[in-house]
Amino acid sequence: MIRYDLICKHDHAFEGWFSSSSDYDDQRAKRLIQCPICSSAKIEKAIMAPNVATSRKKDATAQKQLAMMNEFAAKIREEISTKCDDVGDKFADEARAIHYGEKPERGIYGQATKREAEALHEEGIAALPLPDMLAPTPAKKKLN
Ligand SMILES: [Zn+2]
């Protein structure tokens, strides 16, 4: 069974159930479908509400964008985890040691408390907070 949203020549909207689309065409040709309000047999299939189609399209676009973002995030996570050292919760100490030349310069990532991050900032040591989705998995695991 298929359901059609129908509309008569007086714009009365109603619905009809048919065994197939040809069943609908057949009944319509024989003027068997009538408007329940005005009994008109001049019936058309109602045009689907545009907002339904649009929101579905938007969903598809959003899903595509999300997939692209996930792919991008995965690349960044990969980049960080291969090129930088995971220093865990020693991040502030390591960043400071590198900044003051006590340790060789290299990319690091890890966890810092809010206070540690603020202290680094005050000392002029650059450290960027990573959003969860960009944080390499091992670091994220330690966070939780
Ligand atoms: Zn009608």
Backbone and ligand atoms as CSV (ligand in chain L), in Angstrom:
chain,resi,resn,atom,element,x,y,z
A,1,MET,N,N,0.850,-1.209,0.000
A,1,MET,CA,C,0.000,0.000,0.000
A,1,MET,C,C,0.877,1.248,0.000
A,2,ILE,N,N,0.455,2.202,-0.779
A,2,ILE,CA,C,1.161,3.488,-0.729
A,2,ILE,C,C,0.179,4.590,-0.380
A,3,ARG,N,N,0.680,5.576,0.318
A,3,ARG,CA,C,-0.161,6.684,0.739
A,3,ARG,C,C,0.186,7.911,-0.078
A,4,TYR,N,N,-0.821,8.539,-0.587
A,4,TYR,CA,C,-0.597,9.799,-1.297
A,4,TYR,C,C,-1.283,10.938,-0.566
A,5,ASP,N,N,-0.611,12.037,-0.489
A,5,ASP,CA,C,-1.255,13.256,-0.023
A,5,ASP,C,C,-1.919,13.851,-1.249
A,6,LEU,N,N,-3.220,14.018,-1.149
A,6,LEU,CA,C,-3.979,14.490,-2.305
A,6,LEU,C,C,-4.579,15.852,-2.036
A,7,ILE,N,N,-4.916,16.492,-3.115
A,7,ILE,CA,C,-5.506,17.805,-2.986
A,7,ILE,C,C,-6.549,17.960,-4.096
A,8,CYS,N,N,-7.712,18.529,-3.768
A,8,CYS,CA,C,-8.742,18.710,-4.790
A,8,CYS,C,C,-8.613,20.097,-5.396
A,9,LYS,N,N,-9.468,20.378,-6.371
A,9,LYS,CA,C,-9.356,21.671,-7.067
A,9,LYS,C,C,-9.677,22.842,-6.144
A,10,HIS,N,N,-10.310,22.546,-4.991
A,10,HIS,CA,C,-10.578,23.611,-4.030
A,10,HIS,C,C,-9.519,23.675,-2.937
A,11,ASP,N,N,-8.382,23.019,-3.190
A,11,ASP,CA,C,-7.268,23.005,-2.234
A,11,ASP,C,C,-7.592,22.297,-0.922
A,12,HIS,N,N,-8.566,21.388,-0.956
A,12,HIS,CA,C,-8.807,20.579,0.240
A,12,HIS,C,C,-7.772,19.455,0.243
A,13,ALA,N,N,-7.034,19.372,1.320
A,13,ALA,CA,C,-6.009,18.330,1.397
A,13,ALA,C,C,-6.557,17.105,2.126
A,14,PHE,N,N,-6.267,15.954,1.590
A,14,PHE,CA,C,-6.655,14.711,2.261
A,14,PHE,C,C,-5.676,13.622,1.808
A,15,GLU,N,N,-5.817,12.435,2.395
A,15,GLU,CA,C,-4.907,11.385,1.978
A,15,GLU,C,C,-5.651,10.181,1.457
A,16,GLY,N,N,-4.981,9.464,0.585
A,16,GLY,CA,C,-5.592,8.263,0.039
A,16,GLY,C,C,-4.588,7.135,-0.005
A,17,TRP,N,N,-5.102,5.922,0.206
A,17,TRP,CA,C,-4.247,4.736,0.182
A,17,TRP,C,C,-4.524,3.957,-1.096
A,18,PHE,N,N,-3.458,3.523,-1.751
A,18,PHE,CA,C,-3.601,2.799,-2.999
A,18,PHE,C,C,-2.655,1.604,-3.004
A,19,SER,N,N,-3.049,0.577,-3.777
A,19,SER,CA,C,-2.193,-0.614,-3.805
A,19,SER,C,C,-0.934,-0.359,-4.628
A,20,SER,N,N,-1.021,0.601,-5.553
A,20,SER,CA,C,0.151,0.939,-6.368
A,20,SER,C,C,-0.090,2.298,-7.003
A,21,SER,N,N,0.926,2.829,-7.649
A,21,SER,CA,C,0.740,4.131,-8.283
A,21,SER,C,C,-0.197,4.011,-9.487
A,22,SER,N,N,-0.188,2.853,-10.142
A,22,SER,CA,C,-1.106,2.684,-11.281
A,22,SER,C,C,-2.548,2.551,-10.792
A,23,ASP,N,N,-2.705,1.984,-9.597
A,23,ASP,CA,C,-4.037,1.892,-8.978
A,23,ASP,C,C,-4.586,3.304,-8.761
A,24,TYR,N,N,-3.705,4.183,-8.308
A,24,TYR,CA,C,-4.097,5.581,-8.109
A,24,TYR,C,C,-4.512,6.197,-9.445
A,25,ASP,N,N,-3.671,6.034,-10.470
A,25,ASP,CA,C,-3.961,6.597,-11.798
A,25,ASP,C,C,-5.306,6.071,-12.320
A,26,ASP,N,N,-5.504,4.788,-12.124
A,26,ASP,CA,C,-6.717,4.119,-12.594
A,26,ASP,C,C,-7.962,4.687,-11.910
A,27,GLN,N,N,-7.903,4.735,-10.584
A,27,GLN,CA,C,-9.057,5.240,-9.816
A,27,GLN,C,C,-9.319,6.718,-10.135
A,28,ARG,N,N,-8.231,7.442,-10.332
A,28,ARG,CA,C,-8.371,8.868,-10.619
A,28,ARG,C,C,-9.041,9.039,-11.988
A,29,ALA,N,N,-8.605,8.243,-12.983
A,29,ALA,CA,C,-9.169,8.321,-14.335
A,29,ALA,C,C,-10.658,7.985,-14.310
A,30,LYS,N,N,-11.028,7.040,-13.450
A,30,LYS,CA,C,-12.452,6.642,-13.344
A,30,LYS,C,C,-13.233,7.549,-12.399
A,31,ARG,N,N,-12.568,8.600,-11.939
A,31,ARG,CA,C,-13.167,9.577,-11.030
A,31,ARG,C,C,-13.719,8.916,-9.764
A,32,LEU,N,N,-12.999,7.873,-9.342
A,32,LEU,CA,C,-13.418,7.156,-8.127
A,32,LEU,C,C,-12.882,7.825,-6.868
A,33,ILE,N,N,-11.848,8.622,-7.051
A,33,ILE,CA,C,-11.304,9.337,-5.902
A,33,ILE,C,C,-12.038,10.666,-5.808
A,34,GLN,N,N,-12.632,10.886,-4.669
A,34,GLN,CA,C,-13.349,12.148,-4.499
A,34,GLN,C,C,-12.915,12.836,-3.220
A,35,CYS,N,N,-12.959,14.148,-3.275
A,35,CYS,CA,C,-12.617,14.909,-2.090
A,35,CYS,C,C,-13.656,14.638,-1.008
A,36,PRO,N,N,-13.209,14.267,0.192
A,36,PRO,CA,C,-14.177,13.977,1.268
A,36,PRO,C,C,-14.921,15.228,1.727
A,37,ILE,N,N,-14.438,16.390,1.355
A,37,ILE,CA,C,-15.065,17.636,1.801
A,37,ILE,C,C,-16.082,18.157,0.782
A,38,CYS,N,N,-15.652,18.224,-0.490
A,38,CYS,CA,C,-16.559,18.796,-1.486
A,38,CYS,C,C,-16.968,17.796,-2.570
A,39,SER,N,N,-16.515,16.555,-2.441
A,39,SER,CA,C,-16.842,15.497,-3.388
A,39,SER,C,C,-16.347,15.741,-4.810
A,40,SER,N,N,-15.436,16.675,-4.945
A,40,SER,CA,C,-14.866,16.907,-6.270
A,40,SER,C,C,-14.005,15.716,-6.672
A,41,ALA,N,N,-14.028,15.369,-7.928
A,41,ALA,CA,C,-13.184,14.278,-8.425
A,41,ALA,C,C,-11.951,14.832,-9.133
A,42,LYS,N,N,-11.839,16.169,-9.098
A,42,LYS,CA,C,-10.634,16.780,-9.682
A,42,LYS,C,C,-9.541,16.757,-8.621
A,43,ILE,N,N,-8.773,15.701,-8.680
A,43,ILE,CA,C,-7.777,15.438,-7.636
A,43,ILE,C,C,-6.367,15.474,-8.216
A,44,GLU,N,N,-5.472,16.020,-7.430
A,44,GLU,CA,C,-4.049,15.978,-7.807
A,44,GLU,C,C,-3.265,15.461,-6.608
A,45,LYS,N,N,-2.113,14.897,-6.914
A,45,LYS,CA,C,-1.218,14.550,-5.811
A,45,LYS,C,C,-0.645,15.853,-5.277
A,46,ALA,N,N,-0.671,16.004,-3.966
A,46,ALA,CA,C,-0.123,17.228,-3.380
A,46,ALA,C,C,1.390,17.213,-3.543
A,47,ILE,N,N,1.933,18.375,-3.801
A,47,ILE,CA,C,3.395,18.479,-3.898
A,47,ILE,C,C,3.957,18.323,-2.496
A,48,MET,N,N,4.984,17.520,-2.390
A,48,MET,CA,C,5.601,17.302,-1.081
A,48,MET,C,C,5.992,18.636,-0.460
A,49,ALA,N,N,5.802,18.720,0.827
A,49,ALA,CA,C,6.161,19.963,1.523
A,49,ALA,C,C,7.635,20.244,1.278
A,50,PRO,N,N,7.950,21.424,0.769
A,50,PRO,CA,C,9.347,21.716,0.423
A,50,PRO,C,C,10.295,21.622,1.611
A,51,ASN,N,N,9.819,21.967,2.804
A,51,ASN,CA,C,10.733,21.957,3.952
A,51,ASN,C,C,11.192,20.546,4.306
A,52,VAL,N,N,10.365,19.553,3.986
A,52,VAL,CA,C,10.762,18.165,4.251
A,52,VAL,C,C,11.956,17.812,3.382
A,53,ALA,N,N,11.821,18.103,2.091
A,53,ALA,CA,C,12.902,17.790,1.156
A,53,ALA,C,C,14.162,18.566,1.524
A,54,THR,N,N,13.981,19.826,1.874
A,54,THR,CA,C,15.128,20.676,2.182
A,54,THR,C,C,15.866,20.182,3.425
A,55,SER,N,N,15.113,19.820,4.460
A,55,SER,CA,C,15.784,19.406,5.686
A,55,SER,C,C,16.514,18.083,5.475
A,56,ARG,N,N,15.966,17.230,4.596
A,56,ARG,CA,C,16.660,15.975,4.302
A,56,ARG,C,C,17.974,16.259,3.598
A,57,LYS,N,N,17.915,17.221,2.694
A,57,LYS,CA,C,19.101,17.603,1.943
A,57,LYS,C,C,20.142,18.167,2.909
A,58,LYS,N,N,19.655,18.994,3.827
A,58,LYS,CA,C,20.546,19.605,4.817
A,58,LYS,C,C,21.213,18.530,5.660
A,59,ASP,N,N,20.415,17.513,6.053
A,59,ASP,CA,C,20.949,16.409,6.846
A,59,ASP,C,C,22.096,15.741,6.119
A,60,ALA,N,N,21.872,15.495,4.826
A,60,ALA,CA,C,22.888,14.820,4.022
A,60,ALA,C,C,24.145,15.672,3.952
A,61,THR,N,N,23.962,16.973,3.768
A,61,THR,CA,C,25.101,17.884,3.697
A,61,THR,C,C,25.838,17.906,5.030
A,62,ALA,N,N,25.072,17.985,6.112
A,62,ALA,CA,C,25.679,18.013,7.445
A,62,ALA,C,C,26.463,16.729,7.703
A,63,GLN,N,N,25.896,15.607,7.265
A,63,GLN,CA,C,26.579,14.317,7.467
A,63,GLN,C,C,27.876,14.276,6.695
A,64,LYS,N,N,27.833,14.825,5.474
A,64,LYS,CA,C,29.017,14.843,4.633
A,64,LYS,C,C,30.088,15.710,5.287
A,65,GLN,N,N,29.660,16.877,5.794
A,65,GLN,CA,C,30.596,17.781,6.436
A,65,GLN,C,C,31.202,17.150,7.674
A,66,LEU,N,N,30.365,16.447,8.428
A,66,LEU,CA,C,30.834,15.796,9.644
A,66,LEU,C,C,31.867,14.725,9.304
A,67,ALA,N,N,31.589,13.973,8.246
A,67,ALA,CA,C,32.512,12.925,7.812
A,67,ALA,C,C,33.841,13.535,7.403
A,68,MET,N,N,33.787,14.671,6.686
A,68,MET,CA,C,35.002,15.355,6.258
A,68,MET,C,C,35.784,15.869,7.449
A,69,MET,N,N,35.042,16.416,8.441
A,69,MET,CA,C,35.690,16.929,9.643
A,69,MET,C,C,36.364,15.812,10.411
A,70,ASN,N,N,35.690,14.670,10.499
A,70,ASN,CA,C,36.268,13.527,11.205
A,70,ASN,C,C,37.539,13.051,10.528
A,71,GLU,N,N,37.508,13.064,9.190
A,71,GLU,CA,C,38.663,12.636,8.415
A,71,GLU,C,C,39.833,13.592,8.658
A,72,PHE,N,N,39.513,14.881,8.633
A,72,PHE,CA,C,40.500,15.938,8.865
A,72,PHE,C,C,41.079,15.813,10.269
A,73,ALA,N,N,40.203,15.617,11.246
A,73,ALA,CA,C,40.636,15.477,12.640
A,73,ALA,C,C,41.536,14.264,12.800
A,74,ALA,N,N,41.185,13.182,12.108
A,74,ALA,CA,C,41.992,11.958,12.190
A,74,ALA,C,C,43.397,12.221,11.664
A,75,LYS,N,N,43.487,13.000,10.576
A,75,LYS,CA,C,44.796,13.329,9.998
A,75,LYS,C,C,45.621,14.149,10.983
A,76,ILE,N,N,44.984,15.102,11.627
A,76,ILE,CA,C,45.691,15.946,12.592
A,76,ILE,C,C,46.151,15.116,13.794
A,77,ARG,N,N,45.247,14.243,14.266
A,77,ARG,CA,C,45.619,13.368,15.397
A,77,ARG,C,C,46.847,12.533,15.031
A,78,GLU,N,N,46.813,11.992,13.799
A,78,GLU,CA,C,47.909,11.168,13.289
A,78,GLU,C,C,49.194,11.991,13.242
A,79,GLU,N,N,49.083,13.206,12.714
A,79,GLU,CA,C,50.217,14.127,12.577
A,79,GLU,C,C,50.826,14.419,13.950
A,80,ILE,N,N,49.959,14.726,14.899
A,80,ILE,CA,C,50.437,15.062,16.239
A,80,ILE,C,C,51.098,13.855,16.895
A,81,SER,N,N,50.434,12.694,16.782
A,81,SER,CA,C,50.969,11.528,17.489
A,81,SER,C,C,52.250,11.008,16.850
A,82,THR,N,N,52.462,11.252,15.548
A,82,THR,CA,C,53.707,10.777,14.935
A,82,THR,C,C,54.829,11.783,15.079
A,83,LYS,N,N,54.506,13.084,15.068
A,83,LYS,CA,C,55.558,14.107,15.072
A,83,LYS,C,C,55.846,14.699,16.451
A,84,CYS,N,N,54.941,14.479,17.372
A,84,CYS,CA,C,55.147,15.064,18.692
A,84,CYS,C,C,55.217,13.971,19.755
A,85,ASP,N,N,55.883,14.289,20.825
A,85,ASP,CA,C,56.007,13.346,21.935
A,85,ASP,C,C,54.851,13.540,22.916
A,86,ASP,N,N,54.301,12.416,23.333
A,86,ASP,CA,C,53.267,12.475,24.357
A,86,ASP,C,C,53.969,12.548,25.707
A,87,VAL,N,N,53.887,13.693,26.359
A,87,VAL,CA,C,54.569,13.845,27.653
A,87,VAL,C,C,53.589,13.719,28.817
A,88,GLY,N,N,52.356,13.357,28.485
A,88,GLY,CA,C,51.351,13.129,29.522
A,88,GLY,C,C,51.124,14.352,30.383
A,89,ASP,N,N,51.063,14.140,31.701
A,89,ASP,CA,C,50.774,15.275,32.583
A,89,ASP,C,C,52.012,16.101,32.929
A,90,LYS,N,N,53.140,15.740,32.284
A,90,LYS,CA,C,54.363,16.533,32.483
A,90,LYS,C,C,54.449,17.662,31.458
A,91,PHE,N,N,53.346,17.953,30.818
A,91,PHE,CA,C,53.365,18.915,29.718
A,91,PHE,C,C,53.969,20.258,30.107
A,92,ALA,N,N,53.529,20.825,31.226
A,92,ALA,CA,C,53.998,22.154,31.633
A,92,ALA,C,C,55.503,22.146,31.881
A,93,ASP,N,N,55.995,21.108,32.576
A,93,ASP,CA,C,57.433,21.018,32.867
A,93,ASP,C,C,58.241,20.912,31.577
A,94,GLU,N,N,57.759,20.036,30.663
A,94,GLU,CA,C,58.466,19.816,29.402
A,94,GLU,C,C,58.463,21.080,28.549
A,95,ALA,N,N,57.316,21.735,28.470
A,95,ALA,CA,C,57.197,22.950,27.669
A,95,ALA,C,C,58.161,24.016,28.194
A,96,ARG,N,N,58.237,24.105,29.505
A,96,ARG,CA,C,59.104,25.087,30.157
A,96,ARG,C,C,60.579,24.753,29.870
A,97,ALA,N,N,60.937,23.459,30.016
A,97,ALA,CA,C,62.317,23.002,29.781
A,97,ALA,C,C,62.738,23.292,28.337
A,98,ILE,N,N,61.820,23.057,27.399
A,98,ILE,CA,C,62.136,23.323,25.990
A,98,ILE,C,C,62.279,24.830,25.771
A,99,HIS,N,N,61.368,25.576,26.370
A,99,HIS,CA,C,61.367,27.030,26.200
A,99,HIS,C,C,62.669,27.645,26.712
A,100,TYR,N,N,63.167,27.153,27.820
A,100,TYR,CA,C,64.390,27.725,28.397
A,100,TYR,C,C,65.654,27.021,27.904
A,101,GLY,N,N,65.501,26.181,26.892
A,101,GLY,CA,C,66.649,25.538,26.270
A,101,GLY,C,C,67.278,24.437,27.088
A,102,GLU,N,N,66.581,23.955,28.112
A,102,GLU,CA,C,67.127,22.876,28.933
A,102,GLU,C,C,66.971,21.536,28.219
A,103,LYS,N,N,66.036,21.505,27.280
A,103,LYS,CA,C,65.799,20.280,26.511
A,103,LYS,C,C,65.727,20.650,25.032
A,104,PRO,N,N,66.106,19.715,24.153
A,104,PRO,CA,C,66.055,20.023,22.717
A,104,PRO,C,C,64.631,20.372,22.255
A,105,GLU,N,N,64.570,21.269,21.291
A,105,GLU,CA,C,63.274,21.720,20.794
A,105,GLU,C,C,62.560,20.585,20.061
A,106,ARG,N,N,61.330,20.353,20.407
A,106,ARG,CA,C,60.550,19.311,19.729
A,106,ARG,C,C,59.070,19.569,20.000
A,107,GLY,N,N,58.262,18.949,19.223
A,107,GLY,CA,C,56.820,19.073,19.429
A,107,GLY,C,C,56.380,18.149,20.541
A,108,ILE,N,N,55.605,18.668,21.444
A,108,ILE,CA,C,55.092,17.814,22.518
A,108,ILE,C,C,53.594,18.037,22.674
A,109,TYR,N,N,52.957,17.058,23.244
A,109,TYR,CA,C,51.558,17.245,23.623
A,109,TYR,C,C,51.310,16.479,24.911
A,110,GLY,N,N,50.317,16.913,25.629
A,110,GLY,CA,C,50.015,16.252,26.892
A,110,GLY,C,C,48.971,17.054,27.646
A,111,GLN,N,N,48.850,16.806,28.911
A,111,GLN,CA,C,47.842,17.497,29.700
A,111,GLN,C,C,48.470,18.558,30.599
A,112,ALA,N,N,47.744,19.624,30.767
A,112,ALA,CA,C,48.144,20.669,31.709
A,112,ALA,C,C,46.884,21.109,32.440
A,113,THR,N,N,47.030,21.442,33.693
A,113,THR,CA,C,45.891,21.962,34.420
A,113,THR,C,C,45.674,23.399,33.962
A,114,LYS,N,N,44.549,23.956,34.319
A,114,LYS,CA,C,44.243,25.322,33.930
A,114,LYS,C,C,45.298,26.269,34.501
A,115,ARG,N,N,45.691,26.012,35.744
A,115,ARG,CA,C,46.690,26.860,36.407
A,115,ARG,C,C,48.038,26.771,35.692
A,116,GLU,N,N,48.425,25.532,35.326
A,116,GLU,CA,C,49.687,25.322,34.604
A,116,GLU,C,C,49.671,26.050,33.265
A,117,ALA,N,N,48.533,25.947,32.587
A,117,ALA,CA,C,48.399,26.593,31.281
A,117,ALA,C,C,48.514,28.112,31.416
A,118,GLU,N,N,47.905,28.635,32.464
A,118,GLU,CA,C,47.963,30.084,32.722
A,118,GLU,C,C,49.392,30.521,33.028
A,119,ALA,N,N,50.103,29.706,33.828
A,119,ALA,CA,C,51.489,30.009,34.182
A,119,ALA,C,C,52.358,30.025,32.928
A,120,LEU,N,N,52.141,29.045,32.038
A,120,LEU,CA,C,52.906,28.986,30.782
A,120,LEU,C,C,52.656,30.250,29.968
A,121,HIS,N,N,51.401,30.632,29.918
A,121,HIS,CA,C,51.016,31.819,29.160
A,121,HIS,C,C,51.702,33.063,29.719
A,122,GLU,N,N,51.738,33.173,31.039
A,122,GLU,CA,C,52.372,34.321,31.687
A,122,GLU,C,C,53.874,34.375,31.415
A,123,GLU,N,N,54.476,33.188,31.281
A,123,GLU,CA,C,55.915,33.128,30.998
A,123,GLU,C,C,56.191,33.289,29.506
A,124,GLY,N,N,55.143,33.463,28.735
A,124,GLY,CA,C,55.310,33.652,27.298
A,124,GLY,C,C,55.621,32.373,26.553
A,125,ILE,N,N,55.218,31.241,27.141
A,125,ILE,CA,C,55.438,29.950,26.485
A,125,ILE,C,C,54.169,29.576,25.712
A,126,ALA,N,N,54.351,29.390,24.408
A,126,ALA,CA,C,53.191,29.112,23.566
A,126,ALA,C,C,52.696,27.689,23.766
A,127,ALA,N,N,51.436,27.555,24.103
A,127,ALA,CA,C,50.792,26.245,24.205
A,127,ALA,C,C,49.338,26.419,23.789
A,128,LEU,N,N,48.912,25.553,22.904
A,128,LEU,CA,C,47.532,25.664,22.419
A,128,LEU,C,C,46.675,24.558,22.998
A,129,PRO,N,N,45.515,24.901,23.507
A,129,PRO,CA,C,44.622,23.826,23.943
A,129,PRO,C,C,44.080,23.088,22.717
A,130,LEU,N,N,44.100,21.775,22.767
A,130,LEU,CA,C,43.581,20.968,21.669
A,130,LEU,C,C,42.147,20.558,21.947
A,131,PRO,N,N,41.267,20.789,20.995
A,131,PRO,CA,C,39.921,20.258,21.213
A,131,PRO,C,C,39.971,18.732,21.261
A,132,ASP,N,N,39.081,18.137,22.008
A,132,ASP,CA,C,39.061,16.679,22.176
A,132,ASP,C,C,39.217,15.910,20.868
A,133,MET,N,N,38.490,16.401,19.839
A,133,MET,CA,C,38.485,15.633,18.597
A,133,MET,C,C,39.841,15.657,17.886
A,134,LEU,N,N,40.723,16.579,18.290
A,134,LEU,CA,C,42.040,16.650,17.654
A,134,LEU,C,C,43.121,16.028,18.515
A,135,ALA,N,N,42.770,15.707,19.751
A,135,ALA,CA,C,43.760,15.127,20.658
A,135,ALA,C,C,44.007,13.669,20.304
A,136,PRO,N,N,45.285,13.295,20.152
A,136,PRO,CA,C,45.585,11.893,19.860
A,136,PRO,C,C,45.015,10.988,20.946
A,137,THR,N,N,44.598,9.806,20.561
A,137,THR,CA,C,43.874,8.902,21.454
A,137,THR,C,C,44.566,8.629,22.785
A,138,PRO,N,N,45.892,8.336,22.817
A,138,PRO,CA,C,46.511,8.011,24.111
A,138,PRO,C,C,46.355,9.152,25.130
A,139,ALA,N,N,46.571,10.392,24.654
A,139,ALA,CA,C,46.444,11.542,25.530
A,139,ALA,C,C,45.016,11.663,26.040
A,140,LYS,N,N,44.069,11.388,25.129
A,140,LYS,CA,C,42.660,11.507,25.481
A,140,LYS,C,C,42.301,10.464,26.553
A,141,LYS,N,N,42.884,9.272,26.405
A,141,LYS,CA,C,42.594,8.203,27.355
A,141,LYS,C,C,43.054,8.612,28.759
A,142,LYS,N,N,44.251,9.218,28.814
A,142,LYS,CA,C,44.795,9.627,30.096
A,142,LYS,C,C,43.946,10.716,30.756
A,143,LEU,N,N,43.359,11.525,29.876
A,143,LEU,CA,C,42.509,12.605,30.368
A,143,LEU,C,C,41.305,12.047,31.117
A,144,ASN,N,N,40.753,10.981,30.567
A,144,ASN,CA,C,39.482,10.485,31.133
A,144,ASN,C,C,39.656,9.675,32.406
L,1,ZN,ZN,ZN,-12.507,19.470,-1.982
